[in-house]
Structures are given as C-alpha cells and as structure tokens.
Amino acid sequence: MWKNLSFKTQLILILLIPVTGLLYFTITNINNTYQKHLRIENSSQRIENIVAFSEGIMLINNERTLSEYSKFNPNKKAELKLNRTKTLEWFSKINSTDSVVLKNIDEAQKIINRIHFDTEDNTSTLNNFNEYSTLNNILNNLIDREIVNSNNANLTKLANNFKSYIDSKSAANLIRAVVFVKLTDKTIQSNLYAHFENIKNQNKNADFKLESYNELHINDAIIQFKKSAEFQSFLTTAEAVLNNNSKITPEIWWAQSTAVNNKLNALKIKKLNYIIQATQQERNATVLSTILALVSFSLLLLVTGILIFKLIRNTSNSLNGIANAIEKIAIGSTQRHHQLSGNTELKSIRISLARLTDAIRKYRTQIHPNFISKTN
C-alpha cells in the first residue's frame, strides 16, 4: 500500500510524524502550565482562608481581653459590645463548601454564643479564658489544615511562614489575657501559670520557625522586634504579675500590651501584603509561560508548514519536470532545457538527464549525420 502512494503523499505522511510530536509536546507543556496555574489558585485560596481564620483569632482575642479589662474600666463595655458584634459578623461571613470547615465553624459559633450568653455572675474568669482558648485552638487547627492542603510549594512555604506571625500575635494576645485574668482573680495560680508556660512555648516555637525560614531575611523585622527591650519587658512584666512580684495596674498593662499587639499586627499585615505580591507574581509567571508556549507553538507550526509546503511544491514540480523531460526524450527531443530546482539529488538528476541527452545526440549524429540539422 505504501508503495502505491504518490511521493507527495508519502512525504506529507513522513513529515506529519515530527509535526505530531511537536504538537504533543506543546499540548503537554500547556497542560502542565495549566495544572501549575490551578495549584497556584488553590494555594491562593488557602492563603485567603488562612487570613480569614487569623482575623477571627484576632477578633476573639481582642474580645477576650476587653471582657476582662472592662471589669476595671466600665468605659470599655461599649467597645466590648461593638467587638462582640464584629465577632458575630465574622462568623456570619464564613461561606465555605468544605464540610470540615463548616463543622468546626459551627462548633466555634456555639462556643462564642455560649460565652456571650453567660454573664459575669454565672461563669468564672478562668472558665471564660478556657472557652476562648478552645476557640483559638479550633481556628488554629483550620489554619494548619489549609497549609497542609496547599498545592504550590513556594506559596505553601510562605503560608507556613505567615502562620508563625499569626502564632506570635496569638501568643502575645494570650499573654495579655492571662495577666488580665490574674489581675481579675488573684486566687487563680497553678492552672493559670500552666497556661502561661504553654503560651511561652508557643511563642518559642514561633521564634524558631521565624529564624529557620529567614534565608532571604524576610523575617528580620519581626525577629528584631521580638528581641527588642519593649517585647522582652512585656514578657518579663507578665511573668512577674503571675508570680505576684508586680503590682502593675490594669491601665498600665492595657497600654503596654496594646502597644506590643499593635506592632505585631502591623508586622503581620506587612507580611500578608508580601505574600499577596508573591502570589500575584506566581500568577503572572504562569500566564506568561502559557502565552510563550502558545506563541512558540504557533510560530513553529507556521514555519514548519511553510517549509513543508515549499519542499513538497519544489519536489513535486521537479518530479513533474523530470517526467516531462523523459517524455520529450522518448519522442526524440534532445534539447537541454531541463529546469529542475531543489536539493542536491534533484540537481544530480538534471545533470544525468543532460548527459543522457548529449549521449543520445552524439549517438544519433554518428549514425545519422543530418540528424542535427533536421532536429534544429
């Protein structure tokens, strides 16, 4: 069957093999780029979820602190009420199709409703603290889950690094709250100090992660702040209060702890903006890669098509020229007008035809001397 095909058809079929390979590798490259884009979008969504959960932790911690401080400063009760409204609004805005997220958010919302329903008369300060700690744990677990399920390696590293900022801010908020609990109820000792030790360990773990992932010095600002005299004084004061070695007033502790938490929050927001920028760069790089792949394929296909067309046309014309030349020779024409263009092989055929024509003319001249004059 192959031998029965025309040379032109055979040439087209042969050239289809590399063109098909080019098409396959181009489609594969585009698919890989698209999959990378999906991974980036997945990780971007995970980071958005992390930001949302960290906002919830911040609102809950602020509410907890205000609920304790308002016992000393009645003017803060209005602010506490406003903060509780913001917390409930945050819960109402959580819109997820993830069953795990919905289940945990539902559990957290029941706890916050229970806290809001309970009054200062029927719930202890320590119980309140434990309820808020449970809320923290629920949201922190959801953040860890988002990090684990992130598909893009670079963005996963950044998300994990951002978690260290969240943990640092959360630890500072918890220390702030522990001191207020102590100032509210001086009879609490062992359980509260155990909480404080756990919070300090959380803060140390966050410090370790921040310093371990700092090859590009992206965590220098928060590391320097946590080593500063201001932050160390914050920790020292908290421990002194819990050990009954300090008589700090709630107003002074509120001012000191608020300043520390505000600076940590500003660093966290700065880090978040850095991650958003990195995510956008990843997106842009993926889009650019896809465009380059499509343009490269289009150019290669166009150039290949033009070259194949020219090769087939020139070869086909030359073969037709050979056929016409042979037909002329067959009917007795010995004129050398064989216009064959193409590769070396076709030029060799043209030279061979010229030699054949010369040989026939020479032979006929020897046999029939008048052949030239007749043919001319």
N, C-alpha and C positions, 0 to 999 in steps of 0.2 A: 504493500500500500504506500509506504514511504517513497519508494522509487517512482511510483506513478504520479506523485505530486510535482507540481511545477517548481522550478528552482526558486522562484519568487515566494511561493507559499512555504517552502522548506526554510528559507532564510527568515521569514516572519516568525515561524514557529520556533526556530532556534533562538532568535533574539527575544522572544517572549519569556524565556527562562530567566535571564538576568533582570528583565523588567519586573517580572513577578516577584523575584527575590527582593528587589528594591522596594516594591510596593509592600511586601510582607514586613520588612524591617521598619519601614516608615510607619505603617499602621501600629506595629508593636511599640515603637517609640512614642507615638501619640497616645496609645493606651496607657503606657507606663506613666507618661506625664499627667494624664487624666487621673490615674489612680493616686498619684502624688498630690494632685490638687484636692481630691476627696479626703486624703489623710490630713492635709492642712486645714481643710474646712472642718473636719471632725475635731482636730485639736483646738482650732479657734473657738468652736462651740463649747468645748470642755473648759477652756480658759474663761469664757463668758460665764459659765456656770460657777466656776471657782470664785470669780469676782462677786457674783450674786450671793453665794453662800458666805463669803467673807464679810460682805455688807451686813448680812443677817447676824453674824457673830458680833460685829461692831455694835449694832443696834441693841442686841441682847445685853452685851457687857455694859454699854452706856446706861441702859435701863436699870441694870442691877446696881450700878454704882449710885445712880440718882435715887433709887429706892432706899438706900442706906443713908446717903448724905441728907436727904430730905427730912430725916428724923432729927437732924441737928439744925437744919436750915429750912424752915417752913416755906420760904420763898421759892424753893426748888420744886415744890409739889406741882405747880402748874407746868413746869418744864418736864417733870416726870410723866404727867398725864399726856403731854404732847409726844413724848418719846414712846410711850406705850402705844399711842395711836399710830406712830410711824412703824413700830414693830408689827402691828396687826396688818397694816397696809402692805408691808413687805411680804408677809405670808400670803396675802390675797393675790399678789402679783406673780407668785411662783406658778408658772404654767409649763408643765412638763408632761410628756407622754411616757416617761420612764417609770415603770411600776415601783422600782426600788426607791427612787427619789420621792414619789408620791407617798409611799408608805411611811418613810422617815419624816417627811414634812408634816404629814398628818399626826404622827406621834408627837413631834415637836410642838405643833399647834395646840394639842391637848394640854401639854405641859404649861405653855405660856398662858393659856386660858385659865388653867388652874391657879397659876401664880397671881394673875390679875384678879381672879375672883376672891382669893384668900385675902383677908385683911391682916393688919399687923397684930391683931389680938389673937387670932387663931392659928398662926403659923410662926415658928421660931425663925430667928435670923439665920441660923445655920441650915435649917431645912430649906429656906429660900435660896441660900447660897448653893446648896446641893442640887436643887432643881435647875438653877441657871447653869451649873456645871454640866448637868446632863444634856441640856440644850447645846452647849458648846461641843460636847463630845459627838452628838448626832451630826451637827453641821461639819465638824472636822472630819468625821468618817466619810461623809459625802464628798468632801474636797479630795481626800485620799483616793476615793473611787474614781473621780474624774481624772486625776493624774494618771492612775494605772491604765485607764481606758483610752488615753490619748494616743493617737497613732503616729504622729510625726515626732521623730527623735529629738530634733532641736527644740521644738515647742514644748515637748514633754519635760526636757531639762529646765527650760525657763519656768514652766508651771510649777515644777518641784521646787525651784529656787524661790518662786513667789510665795509658796507655802511657808517657807522659812520666815518671810516678812510677816505673814499672817500669824504664825506661831509667836513671833516676837511681840507683835502688837497684842495678841490674845494673852500672853503671859503677863505683860505689863498691866493690862486691864484686870486680870485675875488678882495680881498682887495688890492693885489698887482696891479691889473689892474686899480682899481678905483683911486688909488693915481697917477698912470701914466696919466690917463685921466685928472685929476685935474692939474697936472704939465704941461700937453699939452695945456689945455684950462682953464685959470683961471677965465673965465666969468661964467663957469658952477658952480652952487651952490646947489640949492634946490633939483633938481632931482638926482644929484649925491649923496648928503648926504642921501637921502631916500634909494637909492640903498645900501649905506654903512650900514644903520640901518638894512635893510633886511639881509644883509650878516652876520652882527653880531648876529642876531637872529638865523640864520642857524648854525653858529659856536656854539652858546649856546645850541641849540638842540642836536648837535653832542656831546658836552661835557656831557650833561645829559644822553644820551644813553650809552656813554662810561663808565660812572661811575655806571650806573644802571646795566649794564651787565659786572660786574667785580668780580664775586664771586670767581673765580679761579685766580684772579689777572693777567688775560691775557692782560689787557689794561693798566697796570701800567706804561709802558714806554711812551706811547703817552700822558697819563694824566699828568705825571710828566713834560714832555716837554712843554705841553700847559700851565702849571703853572709856567714854568721857566721864569727867568728875560728876556731871549732872546726873547721868544714869546710875552710876555707882552709888551716889548719895541717895538716890531713890530706893535702891535695893537695901542699902545699909539702914535707912530710916525704917523701912518696912520690917526688917528683921528685928530691929530694936523695939518697935512697938509690940511685936508678937512675943518678945522676951520680957516685956514690961520694963524695958530700960529707956523708954522715951515717953515724954508727956506731950507729944505733938497734938495740936488742936485739929479738929476735923477741917476747919477752914484752911489751915496751912497745908494739911495733907491734900486737900482738894486742889489747891493751887499748884502744889509741886507735882502731883500725879497727873493733873490735866496737861501741864506743860510737856511732860515726858510723852504722854499718849498722843498729843497733837503732833509732836515731832516725828514719832514713829509712824503715824498715819500719813503725814506728808511724804515720808520716805517710801511708804507702801504705794501711794498714788504715783509717785515718780517712777517706781519700778513697774507698775502696771502700764504706764504710758510707754515705757521702753519695750515691754512685751508686745503691746499693740503694734508698735512700729516694726518690731521684728516679724510679727505675723504678716503685716502688710508687705514687707519685703519678700517674704517667702511666697506670698501670693503672686506678687509681680514677677518674681523669678520664674515661677511655674507658667504663668501666662506667656511670658517672653519665650520660654523654652518651647511651648506649644506652637507659637507663631513661627519661630525659626524652623521648627520641624516641618510645618506645613509649607512654608516658603521654599525650604531646601528641596522638599519632595517635588513641589510644583516645578521648580527650575530644572531639577534633574530629569523629571519626566518630559518636560518640554524639550530640553537639549537632546535627550535620548531619542525622542520621537523625531526631531528634525534630522538627526544623524542617520537614524534608521531609514527615514523616508528618502534622504539623499542617496544612501547606499543602495537601497532597493531600486530607486529610479535609475541611477547611473549603471548599475549592474544589468538591469532589465534592458535599458537602451543599448548597452554594449552587446549583450547577447543577441538582441534583435539585429544589430549591425552585423554581427558575425554570420547570422543566418542569411541575411541579405547578400553579404559578400560571397558566401559559399554558393548561393543560388545563381549569382551572376557568373561565377567561375564555371558553374555547371552548364550554363548556356553559352559559354565561350568567351565571356568578357575577361580580359586580363589587365584592365586598367587598375592602378593602385590608388583607389580612393576609399580606403577603409578607415573611417573615423570612429575609433574605439577609445573611449576615455574611462579611466578607472584605476584599479590597483595594478601592481607590477605584473600580475598574472595575465590581466587583460591586455596590457601593453605587449607582453610576450606573444599573445595570440595574434595581435596586429602585425608584429614583426614576422611571425611564422606565415601569416597569410600573404604578406608582401613577398616573402621568399618563395612561397608556393606559386604565386602569380608570376614572378620572374622566371621561375623554373619552367612553368608551362609555356611562357612566351619564348623562352630560349629553345625549348624542345620543338615547338611549332616552327620557329624560324629556321631551325636546322632541317626540318622535313619539308616545310613549305616556305621558301624564301619570300614569296609575295604576301605572306600572312599579315605582316605588319602594316603594309600599305593598304590591305583590304580592311583590316580592323580599324585603321585610322581614317 
